Amino acid sequence: QLTGRWYSIGLASNSNWFKEKRHLMKMCTTIISTTAEGNLEVTSTYPKGDQCVTRNSLYTKTEQPGRFSYTSPRWGSKHNVHVVETNYEEYALVATQISKSTGSSTMVLLYS
């Protein structure tokens, strides 16, 4: 039910990286689709400089409904993704617990 086009309208994190880079960040458009196995294909497009950059991620479903896992191939960080709340049409609140060798952080994203 979470599939479709979403626009990020809010982002918060307690990570040091986010605190240092938040003034450079722009909101993105995200398209979510499902695989035959019930995983989520997440394609986010965001402005960077004078061009648009697209990032593709595969969120693997877990045994708990609304929870997914993802490992960043670029950074090796582990992401536990949780759909906190949504009405599937107007908004979705997604929280991610990120673990990497330097520590852990939390990111919360509001889609509309």
PAZAPA-4460 file (N, C-alpha, C; in steps of 0.05 Angstrom, whole numbers, plus 32768, in hexadecimal, padded with zeros to 4 digits):
% residues 112
    n_x    n_y    n_z   ca_x   ca_y   ca_z    c_x    c_y    c_z   seq   type   mol
   8010   7FE8   8000   8000   8000   8000   8011   8019   8000     1      Q     A
   802A   8017   8007   803C   802E   8008   8047   8036   7FED     2      L     A
   8040   8026   7FD9   804B   802B   7FBE   8042   8045   7FB2     3      T     A
   8052   804F   7FA0   804B   8068   7F91   8060   807D   7F94     4      G     A
   8059   8095   7F8C   806B   80AC   7F8D   8066   80BB   7FA7     5      R     A
   807C   80C1   7FB5   807B   80D0   7FCE   808F   80E7   7FCC     6      W     A
   8089   80FC   7FDB   809B   8113   7FDC   80A4   8116   7FF9     7      Y     A
   80BE   8118   7FFD   80C7   811C   8018   80C3   8139   8020     8      S     A
   80B5   813D   8036   80AF   8159   803F   80BC   815F   805A     9      I     A
   80C8   814B   8066   80D6   8150   8080   80EA   813A   8085    10      G     A
   8100   8142   8091   8115   812F   8097   8123   8139   80B1    11      L     A
   8127   8126   80C3   8136   812C   80DC   8148   8115   80E3    12      A     A
   815F   811B   80EE   8171   8106   80F7   8183   8110   810D    13      S     A
   818D   80FE   811D   819F   8105   8132   81BC   80FE   812B    14      N     A
   81C1   80F8   8112   81DC   80F0   8109   81ED   810A   8106    15      S     A
   8207   8107   810C   8219   811D   8108   821B   8125   80EB    16      N     A
   821B   8111   80D9   821C   8117   80BC   8205   8129   80B4    17      W     A
   81ED   8123   80BD   81D5   8132   80B6   81D8   814F   80C1    18      F     A
   81E1   8151   80DA   81E4   816C   80E6   81F8   817D   80D6    19      K     A
   820D   8171   80CB   8221   8180   80BC   8217   8186   809F    20      E     A
   8207   8175   8094   81FF   8178   8078   81E3   8181   8073    21      K     A
   81D3   8185   8088   81B6   818B   8084   81B1   81A4   8073    22      R     A
   81C3   81B8   8075   81BF   81D0   8066   81C3   81CC   8048    23      H     A
   81CF   81B6   8040   81D3   81AF   8024   81BD   819D   8018    24      L     A
   81AD   8191   802A   819A   817C   8022   8181   8189   8015    25      M     A
   8177   817A   8002   815E   8182   7FF4   814A   816A   7FF7    26      K     A
   8131   8171   7FF6   811C   815C   7FF7   811C   814D   7FDD    27      M     A
   8111   8135   7FDD   8112   8124   7FC5   80F6   8119   7FBF    28      C     A
   80F5   810D   7FA7   80DE   80FE   7F9F   80E5   80E0   7FA1    29      T     A
   80D3   80D0   7FAC   80D8   80B4   7FB0   80C2   80A3   7FA4    30      T     A
   80CA   808F   7F94   80B6   807C   7F89   80BB   8062   7F97    31      I     A
   80A5   8057   7FA3   80A7   803D   7FB0   8096   8029   7FA1    32      I     A
   80A3   8012   7F9B   8095   7FFC   7F8F   809C   7FE2   7F9E    33      S     A
   808C   7FCE   7F9A   8091   7FB4   7FA7   809C   7FA0   7F93    34      T     A
   80AC   7F8D   7F9E   80B5   7F77   7F8E   80A3   7F5F   7F93    35      T     A
   80A6   7F4A   7F84   8095   7F32   7F87   8098   7F26   7FA2    36      A     A
   80B0   7F2A   7FAF   80B5   7F1F   7FC9   80AA   7F30   7FE0    37      E     A
   809F   7F47   7FD9   8094   7F59   7FEE   80A8   7F6D   7FF9    38      G     A
   80BF   7F70   7FEC   80D3   7F84   7FF3   80CB   7F9E   7FE6    39      N     A
   80D8   7FB4   7FEE   80D2   7FCE   7FE3   80EA   7FD8   7FD3    40      L     A
   80E4   7FE0   7FBA   80F8   7FED   7FA9   80F3   800B   7FAD    41      E     A
   8107   8019   7FB7   8104   8036   7FBD   8117   8046   7FAB    42      V     A
   810C   8057   7F9B   811C   8067   7F88   8118   8084   7F90    43      T     A
   812D   8091   7F99   812C   80AD   7FA1   813C   80BE   7F8E    44      S     A
   8130   80D5   7F86   813D   80E8   7F74   813E   8103   7F82    45      T     A
   8156   810E   7F83   815A   8127   7F91   816D   8139   7F82    46      Y     A
   816A   8154   7F86   817C   8166   7F78   8197   8167   7F86    47      P     A
   81AC   8167   7F75   81C7   8169   7F80   81D7   817B   7F6C    48      K     A
   81DD   8192   7F74   81EA   81A5   7F62   81D6   81AD   7F4C    49      G     A
   81DF   81AB   7F33   81CD   81B2   7F1D   81C1   819A   7F0F    50      D     A
   81C0   8183   7F1D   81B4   816B   7F11   81A4   815C   7F26    51      Q     A
   8196   8148   7F1D   8187   8136   7F2E   8196   811C   7F31    52      C     A
   8196   8111   7F4A   81A3   80F8   7F50   818E   80E4   7F58    53      V     A
   8190   80CB   7F4F   817D   80B7   7F56   818B   80A1   7F66    54      T     A
   817F   8099   7F7C   818A   8083   7F8D   8175   806D   7F8F    55      R     A
   817D   8055   7F89   816C   803E   7F8B   8173   802D   7FA3    56      N     A
   815F   8024   7FB3   8164   8014   7FCA   814F   7FFD   7FCA    57      S     A
   8157   7FE7   7FD5   8145   7FD0   7FD9   8142   7FCB   7FF6    58      L     A
   812A   7FD1   8000   8123   7FCC   801C   8118   7FB0   801F    59      Y     A
   8125   7F9F   802E   811D   7F83   8031   8109   7F81   8048    60      T     A
   80F3   7F74   8043   80DF   7F71   8058   80E9   7F5F   806E    61      K     A
   80DF   7F65   8086   80E6   7F54   809D   80CC   7F45   80A5    62      T     A
   80CE   7F37   80BB   80B7   7F28   80C4   80A1   7F3A   80D0    63      E     A
   80A9   7F52   80D7   8096   7F65   80E3   808A   7F77   80CD    64      Q     A
   8070   7F79   80CA   8064   7F8A   80B6   806D   7FA7   80BA    65      P     A
   8072   7FB5   80A3   807A   7FD1   80A4   8097   7FD5   80AB    66      G     A
   80A7   7FBF   80AE   80C3   7FC2   80B4   80D4   7FB5   809E    67      R     A
   80EA   7FC3   8098   80FB   7FBA   8082   8118   7FBE   808A    68      F     A
   812A   7FB0   807C   8147   7FB4   8081   8154   7FBB   8067    69      S     A
   816A   7FCA   8069   8179   7FD3   8052   8196   7FD6   805A    70      Y     A
   81A8   7FCD   8049   81C5   7FD2   804E   81D0   7FE3   8037    71      T     A
   81DC   7FF9   803E   81E6   800C   802A   81FF   7FFF   801D    72      S     A
   81FF   7FFB   8003   8216   7FF0   7FF6   822E   8004   7FF6    73      P     A
   8227   801E   7FF7   823C   8033   7FF7   824A   8035   8012    74      R     A
   823B   8035   8028   8246   803B   8042   8247   8022   8054    75      W     A
   8238   800D   804D   8238   7FF5   805E   8227   7FF7   8076    76      G     A
   8218   800D   8078   8207   8011   8090   81EE   8000   808E    77      S     A
   81E4   7FF7   80A5   81CC   7FE7   80A7   81B5   7FF9   80AE    78      K     A
   819F   7FF7   80A0   8187   8008   80A5   816F   7FF7   80AC    79      H     A
   8164   7FFC   80C3   814A   7FEF   80CB   8135   8004   80C6    80      N     A
   8124   7FFF   80B2   8110   8013   80A9   80F5   800A   80B4    81      V     A
   80E7   801E   80C0   80CD   8019   80CC   80B8   802D   80C3    82      H     A
   80A3   8024   80B6   808D   8036   80AF   807D   803B   80C9    83      V     A
   8081   8052   80D5   8075   8058   80EF   8057   805D   80EC    84      V     A
   8050   806D   80D8   8033   8073   80D5   802F   807D   80B8    85      E     A
   8018   8076   80AD   8010   807F   8093   7FF2   807B   808F    86      T     A
   7FE7   808C   807D   7FCB   8087   8074   7FCC   807E   8057    87      N     A
   7FE4   8079   804C   7FE9   806F   8031   7FE2   8082   801B    88      Y     A
   7FD6   8099   8020   7FCF   80AB   800B   7FDA   80C7   800F    89      E     A
   7FDB   80D0   8028   7FE4   80EC   802D   7FFF   80EE   803B    90      E     A
   8006   80DB   804C   801F   80DD   805A   8029   80C2   8062    91      Y     A
   8043   80C1   8066   8050   80A9   8072   8068   80B3   8083    92      A     A
   8069   80AA   809B   807F   80B0   80AD   8090   8097   80B0    93      L     A
   80AA   809A   80A8   80BC   8083   80A7   80D4   8089   80B8    94      V     A
   80DA   8077   80CB   80F1   807A   80DC   8106   8065   80D5    95      A     A
   811F   806D   80D5   8135   805A   80CE   814A   805C   80E4    96      T     A
   8151   8044   80EE   8167   8042   8101   817F   8039   80F0    97      Q     A
   8195   8049   80F1   81AC   8044   80E0   81C3   803C   80F2    98      I     A
   81D0   8025   80EB   81E7   801B   80FB   81FF   8019   80E8    99      S     A
   8215   8025   80F1   822E   8022   80E2   8245   8020   80F5   100      K     A
   825D   801C   80EB   8274   8017   80FD   827A   802F   810F   101      S     A
   8272   8047   8107   8278   805E   8117   8262   8065   812C   102      T     A
   824C   8055   812B   8236   805A   813E   821B   8057   8131   103      G     A
   8206   805F   813F   81EB   805D   8134   81DD   8078   8136   104      S     A
   81C8   807A   8125   81B8   8092   8125   819C   808B   811C   105      S     A
   818B   809F   811F   816F   809C   8117   8168   80B1   8103   106      T     A
   8158   80AA   80EF   814F   80BD   80DB   8130   80B9   80D9   107      M     A
   8122   80CF   80D8   8105   80CF   80D4   80FE   80DF   80BB   108      V     A
   80EE   80D3   80AA   80E7   80E0   8091   80C9   80E1   808E   109      L     A
   80BF   80F8   8086   80A2   80FC   8082   809D   80FF   8064   110      L     A
   808D   80ED   8059   8085   80EE   803D   8069   80F9   803B   111      Y     A
   8063   8105   8024   8048   810E   801E   8043   8107   8001   112      S     A
***
